[in-house]
Amino acid sequence: QAQLVESGGGVVQVGGSLRLSCAASGRAFSSYSMGWFRQAPGKGREFVAGISANGGNEHYADSVTGRFFISRDNAKITVYLQMNSLKPEDTAVYYCAADTGNTIEIVTNPGLYYFWGQGTQVTVSS
């Protein structure tokens, strides 16, 4: 069964860094654009970053541009999110997702992503 599993979340102080990983089961995921989303308590799920299937195209939310970096290793079928200079407002559950309809384009609408992981909590303490 197709599956995405996130890891790497935790508690970090303001200004610190974390690297999230999203391991996919199934070689097909290497053909999909992938995205990272987050959801804070009481808020909707928001787009954070996305990457095309071959890694040549990336897109970031304005709030994380220059601090977060997305990458992927298709040999390991894993997508990463390097998060630097973390702020309290980055606190949320982070999800990775697969857009089975795209290989190059990156969309920010969570409704267009088909597979989702279970999420990993990131807490930034001040």
C-alpha positions, 0 to 999 in steps of 0.5 A: 500500500502506498504510504508516506512516513514523516520523521524528524520533528521535535522541540527546538529553540528559536533560531534553531534548525531541524530536518524533516524526512518523508520516506515513501513506499513505492517507486512511483513516488519518484515520479510525482511532485511532492509538497510539505504542508503544515497545520497549526492549532486552530488554523487550516493546512498551509503550503510550505514548500514543493519540489518537482519529480526530478528536483529541478523545480522548487517553490516556497511559501513567502513565510519560509523563503530563505529559511527552509529548503526542500530536496529529494533523493529519488534513489531513496524515495525520500523528500527532505525539508531543511528548516533553519532560523526557526521561529515560534510561528513555525510551530505546527504539525508538518505533513508531506504529500504527493501530487500524483497529477504533476511531475513538474508543476508545483501546486499549493492547494492541499486539495490537489494532493492525493497521498498524505503522511501522518504528520510530525510535530515541530515545536519552536520554543522561545 
